[in-house]
Amino acid sequence: IEYNDIVENFGVIGADNRNSYGILLDQHPVVRKALNEILSNPLLKEALPNIIGDDPAVYKFHAITSNVGAEDQNWHYDVVSSKSAGNYVRSFAPIYSLFIPLQNTTTDMGATEMCPGSHICTTGTSFCVERSFQMAGPDSGFPNDAWPAGWGALMNQQTTHRGRAHNNEESGPRVLFILAFTPRPSEHETRQLSLGGSYAQHWTQWGHTVSDYRDSWTHMKWRFTTILKSMGVWKWPNRPWGWTYPIRALIEMADRMYATRDELEEYLDEDWFGREGFFPFKWLLAGIPRGCGKNVWFCWFQATVDNTQEWLEGVIQKMSIGLLVVSPLIAGKGQRLRSVGRCLLLPLALAYIAHKSIQLHIDSSIWARKIISRDLFQPFRHFSGPTLPSTLPTLNDVLMMDDYQSEYLSSYTMLFDVAHPGNAAWRESVVENANGYAYLEDNIKVELCRSLLRWNKHHRHSRILTKNDVNEWGEVTDKMAVEFAHKQLLREDNPLMEQVLRQLDYLKSESKFGKFRETTLSNDHLPLFLESLEKRLLRTPYRRAAKKVAFPVPEKAASKEGFTLRSLVRQPVSKATDEKLTRSHLQSGIPPLPRATEPYRGAWLKVGDVADTYVGQSTFGWQRAVITAANGYESTWDVEFEEGVGNERICRGCVRPFEDLVVGESVEYLLRSSSRKSYWSEGIIREILGDNKYLFENLDYGVIEEIETDVIRRPARVMNMEFDPDRTYELGEYVRGYWEEDGKWYLGAVIHKEVQDGIMYYGIEFDDDDDYALLHPEDVRPLWDSGK
């Protein structure tokens, strides 16, 4: 433990009685043996290439030790959602962690708790209280309710999880052995490492892959060669590169580039980056610069580069002076002058050749080429989608994600179809209605698509969303929705058509997001060609085809040598077969066309809508505003109030559809005095006169007066509202919760409901700092006075 504390003690959440120790290959003979056994496991060997890609790089190699007294960690990701594949799947590579307990771990020893499905979410932990599970306990399925030693859990680092408290005083420390994997860099890999992680691996062991670690006796035998590969200088022939230490360092600098001066001081402190053994060249590190403002990290990095350059120049100067002094002594007394010249020039020439060789080798390395060509550190990949009003997605919505359509993204390619509830439910509907779809008349296809979409929107409260021109979510037009449904039904009806269209999706996606996306071919020519080819394959039902077209492949045609795409899209269908299938679909019943409704009030708001917005911390009220932006990754709105004041990052539940003011309603209206001061006055609307004129009964003075105002809000007196024992709250509903520690009411969402002693308690996740509390119903108030 003393050795680990000095050499490799990485940061960890909930650090009291909890440590994260790096592991060296030669630290103990059992380390190499354990790695070989783990990475040779047949299930893991088969899974990793399908999930991440062939022979992925090793990103982490450490162990987390929890001693008795360790407390619950907060829910967290191991990467930052805004700087990872969670938001930018084409810019950042995913990272998967393998957790293996080294002892049987019970719940009271703090077995890891995970929240499956959260790796495609980017904010909040609202559903983890309901959907998470602990790796030990009655629901784990393990003998004795304990997570057995040696049983691994492979988890995407974007998944919300936490270590639980260790309260078992009889068990001793709990150790979790951790390996993390990420796609290795290659010629066609343009993604960089996800940011925000702990980079928990010793600096000498970067740059290696799973196959290196699996056979470390051969590929990582000598520490010197392991360091050379870690630094990106040299590797064994025919061995792939992993992510090298220089790339890791540069990426961490990019991650911290806009951090504060205090964070830089902590980073350079002896307890972190500057401690002994962690960074072998710490004399090159610059001190904390002054006068750089927000660019303090960039200034420090530039000063460190300058220090390194000065140090190298000093080394060269000292070597040159040494050669000048030593060369005459080597030449010997009485030797001719040319012997001295040989002794002097030969080492200098060799040094120059060695310098150039190393420089050429580094410049030709894969990571240097990627930086020079701007492949590695590219800006986030956005594209210009259709012009649609932005909205916030719900779990029920169907998301059209072009970003994920690529073969090299491995398991991410069809991620949304199985992980997002709305997409999974939509797929069930498609499967139920796809049989024989290709044989239908065009008008029947259109009606079936429309009915399916409307049924899905009514019964599942589901919209079809895609990324719009500002890279936010927008609901597609009716025509786009029908084309989407038509394509999905055709693909499901014919497996071969599914494969062909999937490859087309890959090509279209690569032209938008791939390595060559900025070329004329990808921007102009390739999209037009692929779009034309797809239209010929789909024959969208809006365009009446000259001939009846069907896509099933006859057994004879499929078995023929040289079967072509043309034979796929032009298979004739007999009139009798067509009529039979049409009658079959009509008899089975096309879903009715009901009126669609929101899953909850305000779920389908969009940019441009007028809405009531909840404002104020100490003074509460609903004020009319126009939605100006949707922040899908944060699930928040930007709004602009009628007086021209904007407000950003308004919580989703704090914005609801605006309802017209009515006579008899109690409101607060903004009055502007002659001294240009404004104040809120409370009153009851007695008459609406038009043109922002109202007849108010002023409750402060008991008089009725005509007031002209354009700013009115509906009050919400949570502080003075009496407890209503009959009032209940739904999951996801925004409320005010009482925080006992400071005696104040705070905004939060109901994420959990639990009955205790016959009383329904509500788990509230507060908005300000993600604190959570299970509150008695007396400590919960609605955001408005009634259900209106």
C-alpha positions in Angstrom: 0.0 0.0 0.0 2.9 2.4 0.8 4.3 1.7 -2.7 1.0 2.3 -4.4 0.4 5.6 -2.5 3.8 6.9 -3.8 3.7 5.6 -7.4 0.1 5.3 -8.6 -2.9 6.5 -6.6 -5.4 7.8 -9.0 -8.3 10.0 -8.1 -11.6 8.3 -7.2 -15.1 9.5 -6.2 -15.8 9.1 -2.5 -12.0 9.0 -1.7 -12.5 8.6 2.1 -11.6 4.9 2.7 -11.5 4.3 -1.0 -8.3 4.2 -3.2 -7.6 3.6 -6.9 -4.2 1.9 -7.4 -2.5 1.4 -10.7 -1.1 -2.0 -11.5 2.3 -2.8 -13.1 2.9 -6.0 -15.1 6.0 -6.9 -13.2 4.6 -5.9 -9.8 3.8 -9.6 -9.0 4.1 -12.8 -11.1 0.3 -13.4 -10.8 -0.5 -10.2 -12.7 0.5 -11.6 -16.1 -1.1 -14.9 -15.4 -4.4 -13.2 -14.4 -4.4 -11.0 -17.5 -3.9 -14.1 -19.7 -6.8 -15.9 -18.1 -9.2 -13.0 -18.2 -8.4 -11.9 -21.8 -8.5 -15.5 -23.1 -12.0 -16.1 -21.7 -14.0 -17.3 -24.7 -17.0 -15.1 -24.0 -14.9 -12.0 -23.6 -12.9 -12.8 -26.7 -16.0 -13.1 -28.8 -17.8 -10.1 -27.3 -15.1 -7.4 -27.5 -14.6 -7.4 -31.3 -18.4 -7.2 -31.8 -18.8 -4.4 -29.3 -15.7 -2.3 -29.8 -13.8 -3.6 -32.8 -10.9 -5.9 -33.5 -8.1 -6.0 -30.9 -9.1 -2.9 -28.9 -6.6 -0.7 -27.0 -6.3 -1.1 -23.2 -7.3 2.3 -21.7 -7.3 1.4 -18.0 -5.5 -1.1 -15.8 -6.0 -0.5 -12.1 -7.9 -1.7 -9.0 -10.3 0.2 -6.7 -9.9 -0.8 -3.0 -12.8 0.1 -0.7 -12.0 -0.2 3.0 -14.6 -0.6 5.8 -16.3 2.8 6.2 -16.3 3.8 2.6 -19.6 5.6 1.9 -22.0 5.5 -1.1 -20.6 7.2 -4.2 -22.9 9.5 -6.0 -24.4 8.4 -9.3 -21.8 9.2 -12.0 -20.4 8.4 -15.4 -16.7 7.6 -15.9 -16.5 10.1 -18.8 -18.1 13.5 -19.3 -21.3 13.2 -21.3 -20.6 16.4 -23.2 -17.1 15.2 -24.2 -17.8 11.6 -25.1 -19.6 9.3 -27.4 -22.7 10.0 -25.4 -23.2 13.2 -27.3 -20.7 12.9 -30.2 -20.4 9.3 -31.3 -18.4 10.3 -34.4 -15.9 12.4 -32.5 -15.2 10.3 -29.4 -14.6 6.6 -29.2 -16.6 4.6 -26.6 -14.8 3.1 -23.6 -15.9 -0.2 -21.9 -14.8 -1.2 -18.4 -14.6 -4.7 -17.1 -15.2 -4.9 -13.3 -14.0 -8.1 -11.6 -14.3 -8.5 -7.8 -11.4 -10.3 -6.2 -13.5 -11.7 -3.4 -17.2 -12.7 -3.0 -18.9 -9.3 -2.6 -22.1 -8.9 -0.7 -24.4 -5.8 -0.6 -23.0 -4.6 2.7 -19.5 -4.8 1.2 -20.6 -2.2 -1.3 -21.1 -4.2 -4.5 -21.3 -1.9 -7.6 -24.8 -0.6 -8.6 -25.5 -0.1 -12.3 -28.2 1.7 -14.3 -28.6 -0.2 -17.6 -29.6 1.9 -20.6 -28.3 5.1 -19.2 -25.3 5.1 -21.6 -27.4 6.7 -24.3 -28.6 9.4 -21.9 -26.5 12.5 -21.2 -28.1 14.2 -18.2 -29.8 13.2 -15.0 -30.2 10.0 -13.1 -34.0 10.3 -12.8 -34.8 6.7 -13.8 -31.8 5.0 -12.1 -33.6 4.9 -8.8 -36.3 2.8 -10.4 -34.3 0.8 -12.9 -30.8 0.2 -11.4 -29.7 -3.0 -9.8 -26.8 -4.0 -7.5 -24.4 -6.8 -8.5 -25.2 -8.6 -5.3 -28.4 -9.2 -3.3 -31.6 -11.3 -3.7 -32.2 -10.1 -7.3 -28.7 -10.8 -8.5 -29.3 -14.5 -9.1 -25.9 -15.4 -7.6 -25.5 -18.0 -4.8 -25.7 -16.6 -1.3 -26.7 -13.3 -2.8 -23.0 -12.4 -3.3 -21.2 -11.2 -6.5 -18.8 -14.1 -6.9 -15.0 -13.5 -7.1 -13.9 -13.6 -10.7 -17.3 -12.9 -12.3 -16.8 -9.8 -14.5 -19.3 -7.1 -15.5 -18.6 -5.3 -18.8 -20.0 -1.8 -18.8 -19.9 1.2 -21.1 -18.3 4.1 -19.2 -21.2 6.3 -20.2 -23.4 4.1 -18.0 -24.5 5.7 -14.7 -23.2 3.6 -11.8 -21.9 4.0 -8.3 -20.0 2.0 -5.6 -22.1 1.4 -2.5 -21.0 1.8 1.1 -18.8 -0.8 2.7 -20.2 -1.6 6.2 -19.1 -5.2 6.7 -16.5 -5.0 9.4 -15.8 -8.7 9.3 -14.9 -8.9 5.6 -11.9 -6.6 5.3 -11.2 -4.5 2.2 -13.1 -5.0 -1.0 -11.0 -5.0 -4.2 -12.3 -4.4 -7.7 -10.0 -5.4 -10.5 -10.6 -3.1 -13.6 -9.6 -3.2 -17.2 -11.0 -0.7 -19.7 -11.0 -1.1 -23.5 -11.5 1.4 -26.4 -11.2 1.1 -30.2 -7.5 1.3 -31.1 -6.3 4.1 -33.5 -6.0 3.1 -37.1 -5.7 4.7 -40.5 -9.4 5.2 -40.8 -10.2 5.9 -37.2 -10.8 9.6 -36.7 -12.3 9.5 -33.2 -10.4 10.5 -30.1 -10.5 9.3 -26.6 -13.6 10.3 -24.6 -12.7 12.9 -22.0 -13.3 13.3 -18.3 -12.0 9.9 -17.2 -9.3 9.1 -14.7 -6.7 7.8 -17.3 -5.9 5.2 -14.7 -3.0 3.4 -16.2 0.7 3.6 -15.4 2.5 5.9 -17.9 4.8 3.0 -19.0 2.0 0.8 -20.2 0.1 3.0 -22.6 0.1 2.2 -26.4 -0.8 -1.5 -26.0 -3.8 -3.5 -27.1 -5.7 -6.5 -25.7 -3.5 -9.0 -27.6 -0.4 -7.4 -26.1 -1.8 -7.8 -22.6 -3.1 -11.3 -23.2 0.4 -12.5 -24.2 2.4 -10.0 -22.1 5.2 -12.6 -21.6 6.0 -12.1 -25.3 4.8 -8.7 -26.3 5.4 -6.8 -23.1 8.3 -8.8 -21.7 11.0 -6.1 -21.5 10.2 -2.9 -19.6 12.4 -0.8 -21.9 10.5 -1.8 -25.1 7.2 -1.4 -23.3 8.2 2.2 -22.5 9.2 2.9 -26.1 5.8 1.7 -27.3 4.1 3.7 -24.6 5.8 6.9 -25.7 5.0 6.1 -29.4 8.7 5.8 -30.4 8.9 2.1 -31.4 7.0 -1.1 -31.4 7.6 -4.7 -32.3 7.0 -5.4 -36.1 3.5 -6.4 -37.1 2.1 -5.3 -33.7 -0.7 -2.7 -33.6 -0.5 0.6 -31.8 -2.8 1.4 -28.9 -3.3 4.9 -27.5 0.2 6.2 -26.6 1.1 8.3 -23.6 1.8 11.5 -25.6 -1.7 11.2 -27.2 -3.2 10.6 -23.8 -1.4 13.6 -22.3 -2.5 15.9 -25.2 -6.1 14.7 -24.9 -6.0 15.4 -21.1 -4.6 18.9 -21.8 -7.4 19.5 -24.2 -9.9 18.3 -21.6 -8.5 20.7 -19.0 -7.8 23.6 -21.3 -10.5 25.8 -19.8 -10.2 24.7 -16.2 -9.5 27.2 -13.5 -6.2 28.3 -11.9 -7.2 26.4 -8.7 -7.7 23.2 -10.6 -4.3 23.6 -12.2 -2.7 24.1 -8.8 -4.4 20.9 -7.6 -3.3 19.1 -10.7 0.4 20.0 -10.2 0.2 19.3 -6.5 2.3 16.4 -5.0 -0.9 14.5 -4.3 -1.7 14.3 -8.0 0.4 14.9 -11.2 3.5 16.1 -9.5 3.9 13.2 -7.1 7.0 11.0 -7.2 7.0 8.2 -9.8 3.8 9.3 -11.7 5.5 11.5 -14.3 9.2 10.8 -14.8 10.1 14.2 -16.4 8.6 16.5 -13.8 11.5 18.9 -13.9 10.2 19.9 -17.3 6.9 21.1 -15.9 6.4 24.9 -15.8 5.2 26.7 -12.7 1.8 28.3 -12.6 1.8 31.3 -15.0 0.4 34.7 -14.1 -1.7 37.1 -16.1 -3.3 34.5 -18.5 -6.9 34.8 -17.3 -9.1 32.0 -18.5 -6.2 30.6 -20.7 -4.1 29.6 -17.7 -3.9 26.0 -18.8 -2.8 26.9 -22.3 -0.2 29.3 -20.9 1.1 26.6 -18.6 1.2 24.0 -21.4 3.1 26.5 -23.7 5.6 27.3 -20.9 6.1 23.5 -20.4 6.8 23.1 -24.1 9.3 26.0 -23.9 11.0 24.4 -20.9 11.3 21.1 -22.8 12.8 22.9 -25.8 15.3 24.8 -23.6 16.3 21.5 -21.8 16.9 19.7 -25.1 19.0 22.6 -26.4 21.0 22.6 -23.2 21.6 18.9 -23.5 22.8 19.3 -27.1 25.1 22.3 -26.1 26.6 20.3 -23.2 27.2 17.3 -25.5 28.9 19.5 -28.1 31.2 21.1 -25.4 32.0 17.7 -24.1 33.0 16.5 -27.5 35.2 19.5 -28.0 37.0 18.7 -24.8 37.2 15.0 -25.0 38.1 14.7 -28.7 41.7 16.0 -28.5 42.3 13.7 -25.5 40.9 10.7 -27.5 43.1 11.7 -30.5 46.2 11.5 -28.3 49.4 13.4 -28.2 51.3 13.7 -31.5 48.4 12.7 -33.7 47.7 14.8 -36.7 44.9 17.5 -36.7 42.7 15.4 -39.0 42.5 12.7 -36.4 41.0 15.3 -34.0 38.6 16.3 -36.7 37.5 12.8 -37.2 36.9 12.3 -33.5 34.9 15.5 -33.4 32.9 15.3 -36.6 32.0 11.6 -36.5 30.0 11.8 -33.2 28.4 15.0 -34.3 27.4 13.4 -37.6 26.1 10.3 -35.8 24.1 12.5 -33.4 22.7 14.5 -36.3 21.7 11.3 -38.1 20.1 9.8 -35.0 18.2 13.0 -34.4 16.8 13.1 -37.9 16.0 9.4 -37.8 14.0 9.9 -34.6 12.3 13.0 -35.9 11.3 11.2 -39.2 10.1 8.2 -37.2 7.9 10.4 -34.9 6.6 12.4 -37.8 5.6 9.2 -39.6 4.0 7.7 -36.6 0.2 7.2 -36.7 -0.6 9.7 -34.0 1.7 12.4 -35.5 0.2 11.9 -38.9 -3.3 12.2 -37.5 -2.5 15.4 -35.7 -0.8 17.0 -38.7 -3.7 15.9 -41.0 -6.3 17.1 -38.4 -7.8 13.7 -38.3 -7.4 13.2 -34.6 -8.4 16.5 -33.0 -11.2 17.5 -35.3 -14.1 19.7 -34.3 -17.4 18.0 -33.4 -19.2 16.6 -36.4 -22.4 18.4 -37.0 -24.4 18.4 -40.2 -27.1 20.5 -41.7 -30.4 18.6 -41.3 -33.9 19.7 -42.3 -35.3 23.0 -41.1 -37.6 21.9 -38.2 -38.6 23.6 -34.9 -36.4 22.2 -32.1 -38.1 20.2 -29.4 -37.0 18.0 -26.5 -37.3 14.2 -26.9 -39.0 11.9 -24.5 -38.4 8.2 -23.9 -41.5 7.5 -26.0 -40.3 9.2 -29.2 -38.7 7.4 -32.2 -35.3 8.9 -32.9 -33.8 8.9 -36.4 -30.1 8.9 -35.8 -27.9 9.0 -38.9 -24.8 9.5 -36.7 -24.7 5.8 -35.7 -25.0 4.3 -39.2 -21.5 2.9 -39.8 -20.0 -0.5 -39.8 -16.9 0.5 -37.8 -19.0 1.8 -34.9 -19.7 -1.9 -34.1 -22.4 -2.3 -31.4 -23.4 1.4 -31.7 -24.8 0.9 -35.2 -28.2 -0.4 -34.1 -28.0 0.9 -30.6 -31.1 3.0 -30.6 -33.3 0.3 -32.1 -32.8 -1.8 -28.9 -31.8 0.6 -26.2 -34.2 3.6 -26.7 -37.7 2.6 -25.5 -39.5 4.6 -28.3 -37.5 3.0 -31.0 -37.9 -0.5 -29.6 -41.7 -0.1 -29.4 -41.8 1.3 -32.9 -39.9 -1.7 -34.2 -42.5 -4.0 -32.6 -45.2 -2.2 -34.5 -43.2 -2.5 -37.8 -42.7 -6.2 -37.3 -46.4 -6.8 -36.7 -47.5 -5.0 -39.9 -44.6 -5.7 -42.3 -45.5 -9.1 -43.6 -46.5 -8.8 -47.3 -46.2 -5.0 -47.3 -44.2 -4.9 -50.5 -47.2 -6.4 -52.5 -49.7 -3.7 -51.6 -50.9 -1.0 -53.9 -49.3 2.4 -53.4 -52.4 4.1 -51.9 -52.8 1.2 -49.4 -49.1 1.6 -48.4 -49.6 5.3 -47.8 -52.7 4.7 -45.7 -51.0 1.9 -43.7 -48.0 4.1 -43.0 -50.2 7.0 -41.9 -52.4 4.8 -39.7 -49.4 3.2 -38.1 -47.8 6.5 -37.3 -51.0 8.0 -35.9 -51.7 4.8 -33.8 -48.2 5.0 -32.5 -48.5 8.7 -31.6 -51.9 8.2 -29.9 -51.3 5.0 -27.9 -47.6 5.4 -27.3 -47.5 9.2 -27.3 -44.6 8.9 -29.7 -43.3 11.3 -32.3 -40.8 10.8 -35.1 -37.8 13.0 -34.4 -34.6 13.7 -36.4 -31.7 16.1 -36.0 -32.5 19.5 -37.6 -30.4 22.3 -39.0 -29.1 23.4 -35.6 -28.3 19.8 -34.5 -31.2 19.6 -32.1 -34.2 17.3 -32.3 -37.2 18.3 -34.4 -40.4 16.5 -35.3 -40.4 15.5 -38.9 -43.2 16.5 -41.4 -46.0 14.2 -42.3 -44.4 13.4 -45.6 -41.0 12.6 -44.0 -42.7 10.4 -41.4 -44.5 8.4 -44.1 -41.3 7.9 -46.0 -39.6 6.8 -42.9 -42.4 4.3 -42.1 -42.4 3.0 -45.7 -38.7 2.4 -45.6 -38.9 0.6 -42.2 -41.8 -1.7 -43.4 -40.0 -2.6 -46.6 -36.8 -3.5 -44.8 -38.6 -5.7 -42.3 -40.6 -7.4 -45.1 -37.5 -8.4 -47.0 -34.2 -9.4 -45.3 -32.1 -8.9 -48.5 -33.6 -5.4 -48.9 -32.7 -4.8 -45.3 -29.0 -5.5 -46.0 -28.9 -3.4 -49.1 -30.5 -0.4 -47.5 -28.3 -0.7 -44.4 -25.2 -0.5 -46.6 -26.7 2.5 -48.3 -27.3 4.1 -44.9 -23.6 3.4 -44.0 -22.4 5.1 -47.2 -24.7 8.1 -46.7 -23.6 8.5 -43.1 -19.9 8.3 -44.1 -20.4 11.1 -46.6 -21.7 13.2 -43.7 -19.5 12.3 -40.9 -16.6 10.2 -42.2 -12.9 10.9 -42.7 -13.4 12.4 -46.2 -16.6 14.3 -45.4 -15.0 17.7 -46.4 -14.2 16.6 -49.9 -16.3 17.6 -53.0 -17.1 14.0 -53.7 -18.6 13.5 -50.2 -20.3 16.9 -50.1 -21.8 17.1 -53.6 -21.7 14.1 -55.7 -21.9 11.0 -53.5 -25.1 12.1 -51.6 -27.0 12.8 -54.8 -26.1 9.4 -56.2 -26.9 7.5 -53.1 -30.2 9.4 -52.7 -31.2 8.5 -56.2 -30.3 4.9 -55.8 -32.3 4.7 -52.6 -35.3 6.2 -54.2 -35.1 3.6 -57.0 -35.0 0.8 -54.4 -37.8 2.2 -52.2 -40.1 3.6 -54.9 -41.7 5.9 -52.4 -45.5 5.3 -52.5 -46.1 9.1 -53.2 -44.8 8.5 -56.7 -47.1 6.2 -58.6 -45.0 3.4 -60.2 -45.7 2.4 -63.8 -45.5 -1.3 -62.9 -46.3 -3.2 -59.8 -43.1 -3.8 -57.9 -42.3 -6.3 -55.3 -39.1 -6.9 -53.4 -39.2 -10.6 -52.1 -36.5 -12.7 -53.7 -37.7 -16.0 -55.3 -35.7 -19.0 -54.2 -34.6 -19.7 -57.8 -33.4 -16.1 -58.3 -31.6 -16.1 -55.0 -29.8 -19.3 -55.8 -28.6 -18.3 -59.2 -25.0 -17.5 -59.9 -24.5 -13.8 -60.5 -27.8 -12.5 -58.9 -27.9 -8.7 -59.3 -29.6 -5.8 -57.5 -31.7 -5.3 -60.7 -33.3 -8.7 -60.2 -34.1 -7.8 -56.6 -36.1 -4.6 -57.4 -38.0 -5.8 -60.4 -39.6 -9.0 -59.4 -43.1 -9.2 -61.0 -46.0 -10.3 -58.9 -49.1 -12.0 -60.2 -52.4 -10.2 -60.0 -54.0 -13.0 -58.0 -51.2 -12.9 -55.4 -51.4 -9.1 -55.2 -55.2 -9.1 -54.6 -54.9 -11.9 -52.0 -52.3 -10.0 -50.0 -54.2 -6.7 -50.3 -57.4 -8.4 -49.0 -55.4 -10.1 -46.2 -54.0 -6.7 -45.0 -57.5 -5.1 -45.1 -59.1 -8.0 -43.3 -56.5 -7.9 -40.6 -57.5 -4.3 -39.9 -55.5 -1.2 -40.4 -55.1 0.6 -37.1 -57.7 3.4 -36.6 -56.7 7.1 -36.8 -57.3 8.5 -33.3 -56.4 12.0 -32.1 -52.8 12.1 -30.7 -52.3 13.4 -27.2 -49.2 14.4 -25.2 -47.9 11.9 -22.6 -48.0 14.8 -20.2 -48.6 18.5 -20.4 -45.9 20.3 -22.4 -44.1 17.2 -23.6 -44.5 18.3 -27.2 -43.6 21.9 -26.9 -41.2 23.3 -29.5 -39.3 26.4 -30.4 -41.6 29.3 -31.3 -44.4 28.2 -28.9 -45.7 30.6 -26.3 -45.5 29.0 -22.9 -45.9 29.6 -19.2 -42.4 29.6 -17.6 -41.8 29.0 -13.9 -39.5 31.7 -12.6 -38.1 32.8 -9.3 -36.4 31.2 -6.3 -37.8 33.3 -3.5 -40.8 34.7 -5.5 -42.7 32.1 -7.4 -44.8 32.5 -10.5 -45.6 31.4 -14.1 -44.8 34.1 -16.7 -45.6 34.1 -20.4 -42.5 33.6 -22.6 -41.6 32.5 -26.1 -39.4 29.4 -26.4 -36.2 30.3 -28.3 -34.1 27.2 -28.1 -34.2 23.5 -27.1 -31.1 22.0 -25.4 -31.7 18.3 -26.1 -28.5 17.1 -24.4 -29.5 18.9 -21.1 -33.3 18.6 -21.4 -33.7 22.3 -20.9 -35.3 25.3 -22.7 -34.1 28.8 -23.5 -36.9 31.4 -23.3 -37.5 35.1 -23.9 -40.0 36.9 -21.7 -42.3 39.6 -23.0 -40.2 42.4 -21.6 -37.3 41.3 -23.8 -35.3 39.5 -21.0 -34.0 36.1 -21.9 -33.4 33.2 -19.7 -31.4 30.0 -20.4 -31.4 26.4 -19.2 -35.0 26.4 -17.9 -35.8 22.9 -16.6 -38.2 20.9 -18.8 -40.9 20.7 -16.1 -40.7 24.4 -15.6 -42.2 25.2 -19.0 -45.8 24.4 -19.9 -48.3 25.4 -22.7 -49.7 28.9 -22.2 -53.4 29.2 -21.5 -55.3 32.4 -22.1 -56.0 34.5 -19.1 -59.6 34.4 -17.9 -61.9 36.8 -16.0 -61.8 36.0 -12.3 -58.2 34.7 -12.4 -55.8 35.9 -9.7 -52.5 37.2 -11.3 -49.6 39.5 -10.7 -48.9 42.3 -13.2 -45.8 44.4 -13.8 -46.3 48.1 -13.3 -43.7 50.7 -14.4 -43.7 54.0 -12.5 -42.7 57.4 -13.9 -39.3 57.0 -12.1 -38.6 54.0 -14.4 -38.9 51.6 -11.5 -41.0 48.4 -11.9 -42.8 46.4 -9.3 -45.3 43.5 -9.2 -48.8 44.2 -8.1 -51.4 41.5 -7.2 -54.9 41.6 -8.5 -57.9 39.8 -9.9 -58.9 40.1 -13.6 -62.4 41.6 -13.7 -62.5 42.3 -17.5 -60.2 41.8 -20.5 -60.4 45.0 -22.6 -57.9 44.0 -25.3 -54.6 45.6 -26.6 -52.9 44.7 -23.3 -55.5 46.5 -21.3 -57.3 44.9 -18.3 -59.7 45.9 -15.6 -58.0 44.7 -12.4 -59.1 44.6 -8.8 -56.0 45.6 -6.9 -55.9 43.4 -3.8 -53.3 45.6 -2.1 -55.7 48.7 -2.1 -59.0 47.1 -2.8 -59.8 49.3 -5.8 -60.7 48.4 -9.4 -58.6 50.2 -12.0 -57.9 50.0 -15.7 -54.2 48.9 -16.3 -52.2 48.6 -19.5 -49.5 46.1 -19.1 -47.8 43.5 -21.3 -46.2 41.5 -18.5 -48.5 39.3 -16.4 -47.7 36.2 -14.4 -49.6 33.5 -12.6 -48.5 33.3 -8.9 -47.5 30.0 -7.4 -47.4 30.4 -3.6 -45.7 27.2 -2.6 -44.5 28.6 0.7 -48.0 29.5 1.9 -49.8 26.6 0.3 -51.4 24.2 2.7 -50.7 20.5 2.6 -53.3 18.6 0.6 -53.4 15.0 1.7 -55.3 14.0 -1.4 -52.7 15.5 -3.8 -50.5 12.9 -5.5 -47.5 13.2 -7.8 -46.5 11.2 -10.8 -43.0 10.1 -11.8 -41.2 12.8 -13.7 -43.4 15.6 -12.4 -41.6 18.7 -11.2 -42.4 19.9 -7.7 -41.0 22.0 -4.8 -39.3 20.0 -2.1 -38.5 21.1 1.4 -34.7 20.8 2.2 -34.5 20.4 6.0 -30.9 21.4 6.3 -31.5 25.0 5.4 -35.3 25.2 5.7 -35.9 26.2 2.1 -38.0 24.9 -0.8 -36.2 23.8 -3.9 -37.2 22.8 -7.4 -36.9 19.1 -8.3 -38.4 16.1 -10.1 -40.1 13.1 -8.7 -37.9 10.1 -9.7 -39.1 7.6 -7.1 -42.2 6.6 -5.1 -42.1 4.4 -2.1 -44.7 3.3 0.5 -43.6 3.3 4.1 -46.1 2.5 6.9 -49.0 3.1 4.5 -47.7 6.6 3.5 -46.5 7.4 -0.1 -43.0 9.0 0.1 -41.6 10.8 -2.9 -37.9 10.6 -4.0 -37.0 14.1 -5.3 -33.9 14.8 -7.4 -33.2 18.5 -6.9 -32.2 20.6 -9.9 -29.4 22.8 -8.5 -26.8 20.2 -7.6 -28.5 16.8 -8.2 -29.0 16.1 -4.5 -31.6 13.4 -3.8 -34.0 13.1 -0.8 -36.9 10.8 0.0 -39.5 13.2 1.4 -42.7 12.8 3.3 -45.7 14.1 1.3 -46.0 17.1 3.7 -42.7 18.3 2.4 -43.7 18.3 -1.2 -45.7 21.0 -3.0 -46.9 21.3 -6.6 -45.7 24.0 -8.9 -49.2 25.4 -9.3 -52.2 25.7 -7.1 -54.5 23.4 -8.9 -54.4 20.7 -11.6 -55.1 23.4 -14.2 
